[in-house]
Amino acid sequence: MKQIFKLTYWNHVNGWLLVLPAVFMISLFTHFPIGSSMIHSLFSMETATRPSTFIGLENYAFLMDDDIFWKVLKNNLVYSLCTVPLSISIALGMALLINGKIKGRSLVRMAFFTPTVLPMIAVANIWLFFYTPEYGLFDQIFAFFGGGSHNWLGNPDTALFCLIVMVIWKESGFFMVFYLAALQQMSPELREAGTVEGSGRWYYFRRVTFPLLMPTTLFVTVNAVVNSFKLVDHLVIMTKGGPDNASSLLLYYIYENAFSFWDTSYAATLTVVLVTILAIITIIQFAVVEKRIHYQ
């Protein structure tokens, strides 16, 4: 009995020693910054002539009356509601296509995945050329069919949706890889059984394939939602949040307050709000989608 207890004790010790480096790194780069931001959000902005003082929830009260914050939050919700389902749907469609027997499958896979490996700054510059008035790719196509010039990124009605199209193009290939890996892990016997039972492609996909892809869908959805709230690079290159904050997103607004206005206290307040939003969305996703997960 004593020997068993001793063995169990050392198993626990060894287990904690193995996870200790990961726990340390996560605490240092995730938990500590979140706690530091929460504390910093309760203090005023520090200037050269005025030290930072404790002001409680005044930054949060100011946030509630900040019209730009609400506009940016609305932009981010629209951006998320467009990019997340569309990029996941396109990724699933591409994975189903290249998982089948098609000619030039390797080239098609490479074409689908190429946008993912391109640097974000390079992608932003490529699409900046596409959207350039008069001599950009899209205006050249419109001119070929007799259309006029459009200031895609300078128009408040189109700037945000131009970013949405670009991000869907870039992220779909990344999510496709996970769906393709999941499809290739499925037993071919399931397809054979479905064929014997006389099930069509759509019925088999709806009743067998898609339910078995739910673990991958959960993983991809969580990543897609997090990605939709952390876009900065493309905004810096393409629109800088303009015109009139029409394309500004929450993380870029945090970046502006911290590094353009040097109001780090308000930036910390916005960061706490962002982390809270992501935590709530993630909990809801796990609570809802987890119930629909089927394992083979």
C-alpha positions as CSV (number, residue, x, y, z in Angstrom):
1,M,0.0,0.0,0.0
2,K,2.8,2.4,0.9
3,Q,4.6,1.5,-2.3
4,I,1.5,2.2,-4.4
5,F,1.0,5.6,-2.6
6,K,4.7,6.5,-3.2
7,L,4.4,5.6,-6.9
8,T,1.2,7.6,-7.3
9,Y,2.9,10.6,-5.6
10,W,5.8,10.6,-7.9
11,N,3.6,10.2,-10.9
12,H,1.8,13.4,-9.9
13,V,5.1,15.2,-9.3
14,N,6.5,14.1,-12.7
15,G,3.3,15.2,-14.4
16,W,3.4,18.7,-12.8
17,L,7.1,19.0,-13.7
18,L,6.3,18.1,-17.3
19,V,3.5,20.8,-17.6
20,L,5.3,23.4,-15.5
21,P,7.2,25.0,-18.5
22,A,3.9,25.4,-20.4
23,V,2.1,26.7,-17.4
24,F,4.8,29.2,-16.7
25,M,4.8,30.5,-20.3
26,I,1.0,30.7,-20.5
27,S,0.9,32.5,-17.2
28,L,3.7,34.9,-18.2
29,F,2.3,35.8,-21.7
30,T,-1.4,35.3,-21.2
31,H,-2.7,35.4,-17.6
32,F,-0.3,38.1,-16.3
33,P,-1.0,40.6,-19.2
34,I,-4.7,40.1,-18.7
35,G,-4.4,40.8,-14.9
36,S,-2.1,43.7,-15.5
37,S,-4.6,45.2,-18.0
38,M,-7.5,44.9,-15.6
39,I,-5.5,46.7,-12.9
40,H,-4.2,49.3,-15.3
41,S,-7.8,50.1,-16.5
42,L,-8.6,51.3,-13.0
43,F,-6.0,54.1,-13.2
44,S,-5.9,57.4,-15.1
45,M,-3.7,58.2,-18.0
46,E,-0.1,59.1,-17.0
47,T,1.4,62.3,-18.5
48,A,4.7,64.0,-18.1
49,T,3.2,66.5,-15.6
50,R,0.6,64.3,-13.9
51,P,1.2,60.8,-12.4
52,S,-1.3,58.0,-12.9
53,T,-4.0,57.9,-10.1
54,F,-6.6,55.4,-9.1
55,I,-10.0,56.4,-10.6
56,G,-12.0,53.2,-10.2
57,L,-14.5,52.5,-13.0
58,E,-14.3,56.0,-14.6
59,N,-12.6,54.6,-17.8
60,Y,-15.5,52.1,-18.1
61,A,-18.1,54.9,-17.7
62,F,-16.3,56.9,-20.4
63,L,-16.3,53.8,-22.6
64,M,-20.1,53.5,-22.3
65,D,-20.4,57.1,-23.7
66,D,-17.8,56.7,-26.4
67,D,-19.5,56.8,-29.8
68,I,-16.4,55.6,-31.6
69,F,-16.2,52.5,-29.4
70,W,-19.8,51.5,-30.2
71,K,-19.2,52.1,-33.9
72,V,-16.0,50.1,-33.9
73,L,-17.8,47.3,-31.9
74,K,-20.6,47.2,-34.5
75,N,-18.0,47.0,-37.3
76,N,-16.3,44.1,-35.6
77,L,-19.6,42.2,-35.1
78,V,-20.5,42.7,-38.8
79,Y,-17.0,41.7,-39.8
80,S,-17.2,38.5,-37.6
81,L,-20.7,37.5,-38.7
82,C,-19.5,37.7,-42.4
83,T,-16.0,36.3,-42.2
84,V,-16.5,33.4,-39.8
85,P,-19.4,31.5,-41.5
86,L,-18.3,32.3,-45.0
87,S,-14.7,31.3,-44.5
88,I,-15.6,28.1,-42.8
89,S,-18.2,27.2,-45.4
90,I,-15.8,27.8,-48.3
91,A,-13.0,25.9,-46.5
92,L,-15.3,22.9,-46.1
93,G,-16.3,23.1,-49.7
94,M,-12.7,23.2,-50.9
95,A,-11.8,20.3,-48.6
96,L,-14.6,18.2,-50.0
97,L,-13.5,19.0,-53.5
98,I,-9.8,18.2,-53.2
99,N,-10.5,15.1,-51.1
100,G,-12.2,13.6,-54.1
101,K,-10.6,12.3,-57.3
102,I,-10.1,15.3,-59.5
103,K,-7.5,16.1,-62.2
104,G,-4.6,18.2,-61.0
105,R,-5.5,17.7,-57.4
106,S,-2.1,18.7,-56.2
107,L,-2.1,21.9,-58.1
108,V,-5.6,22.7,-56.8
109,R,-4.5,22.1,-53.2
110,M,-1.5,24.4,-53.7
111,A,-3.7,27.1,-55.2
112,F,-6.2,26.9,-52.3
113,F,-3.5,26.9,-49.7
114,T,-1.1,29.6,-51.2
115,P,-3.0,32.6,-49.7
116,T,-2.4,31.2,-46.2
117,V,1.4,31.1,-46.4
118,L,1.7,34.7,-47.8
119,P,2.7,37.3,-45.2
120,M,-0.1,39.5,-44.0
121,I,1.6,42.7,-45.1
122,A,2.1,41.2,-48.6
123,V,-1.6,40.2,-48.8
124,A,-2.6,43.7,-47.7
125,N,-0.5,45.3,-50.5
126,I,-1.8,42.9,-53.1
127,W,-5.4,43.7,-52.3
128,L,-4.5,47.4,-52.0
129,F,-3.6,47.2,-55.7
130,F,-6.8,45.3,-56.5
131,Y,-8.9,48.0,-54.9
132,T,-7.0,51.0,-56.3
133,P,-9.3,53.4,-58.2
134,E,-9.0,53.5,-62.0
135,Y,-6.0,51.2,-62.6
136,G,-6.7,48.5,-59.9
137,L,-7.7,45.0,-60.9
138,F,-11.4,45.4,-60.0
139,D,-11.8,48.7,-61.8
140,Q,-10.0,47.3,-64.8
141,I,-12.6,44.5,-64.9
142,F,-15.5,46.9,-64.5
143,A,-14.0,49.2,-67.2
144,F,-13.9,46.2,-69.6
145,F,-17.6,45.7,-69.2
146,G,-18.3,49.5,-69.5
147,G,-18.4,50.3,-65.7
148,G,-16.9,53.3,-64.0
149,S,-14.3,53.8,-61.4
150,H,-14.9,53.1,-57.7
151,N,-13.0,54.3,-54.6
152,W,-13.5,51.0,-52.8
153,L,-11.5,51.7,-49.7
154,G,-12.4,55.4,-49.6
155,N,-16.1,54.8,-49.5
156,P,-17.6,54.3,-46.0
157,D,-20.2,51.9,-47.5
158,T,-17.7,49.5,-49.1
159,A,-14.5,49.9,-47.0
160,L,-15.4,47.3,-44.4
161,F,-16.7,44.8,-46.9
162,C,-13.5,45.1,-48.9
163,L,-11.6,43.9,-45.9
164,I,-14.1,41.1,-45.3
165,V,-13.5,39.8,-48.9
166,M,-9.8,39.9,-48.5
167,V,-9.8,38.1,-45.1
168,I,-12.1,35.3,-46.4
169,W,-9.8,34.8,-49.3
170,K,-6.8,34.5,-47.0
171,E,-8.3,32.4,-44.2
172,S,-10.3,29.8,-46.1
173,G,-7.3,27.9,-47.2
174,F,-6.0,27.7,-43.6
175,F,-9.2,26.2,-42.3
176,M,-9.4,23.9,-45.3
177,V,-6.3,22.1,-44.1
178,F,-8.0,21.0,-40.9
179,Y,-11.2,19.8,-42.7
180,L,-9.1,17.9,-45.2
181,A,-7.1,16.2,-42.4
182,A,-10.4,15.2,-40.8
183,L,-11.9,13.9,-44.0
184,Q,-8.9,11.7,-44.7
185,Q,-9.2,10.2,-41.2
186,M,-12.7,8.9,-41.9
187,S,-13.0,5.2,-42.6
188,P,-13.9,4.4,-46.3
189,E,-16.2,1.7,-44.9
190,L,-18.7,4.3,-43.9
191,R,-19.0,5.5,-47.5
192,E,-19.3,1.9,-48.7
193,A,-22.0,1.2,-46.1
194,G,-23.9,4.4,-47.3
195,T,-23.6,3.3,-50.9
196,V,-25.1,-0.1,-50.0
197,E,-27.9,1.5,-48.2
198,G,-28.6,3.7,-51.2
199,S,-27.9,7.1,-49.6
200,G,-27.1,10.0,-52.0
201,R,-24.2,12.4,-51.7
202,W,-26.2,15.1,-49.9
203,Y,-27.9,12.7,-47.5
204,Y,-24.6,11.0,-46.7
205,F,-22.9,14.4,-46.1
206,R,-25.7,15.7,-43.9
207,R,-26.2,12.5,-41.8
208,V,-22.6,11.1,-41.7
209,T,-19.8,13.3,-42.9
210,F,-20.9,16.6,-41.3
211,P,-21.7,15.2,-37.9
212,L,-18.3,13.5,-37.8
213,L,-16.6,16.8,-38.7
214,M,-18.1,18.6,-35.7
215,P,-15.0,18.4,-33.6
216,T,-13.0,20.0,-36.4
217,T,-15.8,22.6,-36.9
218,L,-15.7,23.5,-33.2
219,F,-11.9,24.0,-33.3
220,V,-12.1,26.0,-36.6
221,T,-14.9,28.1,-35.4
222,V,-13.2,29.1,-32.2
223,N,-10.0,30.0,-34.1
224,A,-12.1,32.0,-36.7
225,V,-13.9,34.0,-34.1
226,V,-10.6,34.8,-32.3
227,N,-9.0,35.8,-35.6
228,S,-11.9,38.1,-36.4
229,F,-11.2,40.2,-33.3
230,K,-7.5,40.5,-33.8
231,L,-7.1,42.1,-37.2
232,V,-4.5,45.0,-37.2
233,D,-1.9,44.5,-39.9
234,H,-4.3,44.8,-42.9
235,L,-5.9,47.9,-41.4
236,V,-2.6,49.7,-40.9
237,I,-1.7,49.1,-44.6
238,M,-5.0,49.5,-46.3
239,T,-7.4,51.9,-44.5
240,K,-6.1,52.9,-41.1
241,G,-9.6,52.5,-39.9
242,G,-11.0,55.1,-42.3
243,P,-12.9,56.7,-43.7
244,D,-14.4,58.1,-40.5
245,N,-13.9,54.8,-38.6
246,A,-16.0,53.0,-41.2
247,S,-13.5,50.1,-41.3
248,S,-12.0,50.4,-37.8
249,L,-12.1,47.3,-35.7
250,L,-11.8,46.8,-31.9
251,L,-8.2,45.7,-31.8
252,Y,-7.1,48.5,-34.1
253,Y,-9.0,51.0,-31.9
254,I,-7.0,49.6,-28.9
255,Y,-3.8,50.0,-31.0
256,E,-4.7,53.7,-31.8
257,N,-5.3,54.6,-28.2
258,A,-2.2,52.9,-26.9
259,F,0.4,54.0,-29.6
260,S,-1.1,57.0,-31.3
261,F,-2.9,58.8,-28.5
262,W,-0.7,57.2,-25.7
263,D,-3.8,56.7,-23.5
264,T,-2.7,53.3,-22.2
265,S,-5.3,53.3,-19.4
266,Y,-8.2,53.5,-21.9
267,A,-6.5,51.0,-24.1
268,A,-6.3,48.6,-21.2
269,T,-10.0,49.2,-20.6
270,L,-10.8,48.3,-24.2
271,T,-8.5,45.2,-23.9
272,V,-10.5,44.0,-20.9
273,V,-13.7,44.4,-22.9
274,L,-12.2,42.5,-25.8
275,V,-11.0,39.6,-23.7
276,T,-14.5,39.5,-22.0
277,I,-16.3,39.4,-25.3
278,L,-14.0,36.6,-26.6
279,A,-14.4,34.6,-23.4
280,I,-18.2,34.8,-23.6
281,I,-18.3,33.9,-27.2
282,T,-16.0,30.9,-26.7
283,I,-18.0,29.6,-23.7
284,I,-21.2,29.8,-25.7
285,Q,-19.5,28.0,-28.6
286,F,-18.4,25.2,-26.4
287,A,-21.7,25.0,-24.6
288,V,-23.7,24.8,-27.9
289,V,-21.5,23.1,-30.4
290,E,-20.0,20.5,-27.9
291,K,-23.5,18.9,-27.6
292,R,-23.6,18.3,-31.3
293,I,-20.2,16.6,-31.6
294,H,-20.1,13.0,-32.7
295,Y,-17.0,10.9,-32.6
296,Q,-16.3,8.0,-35.0
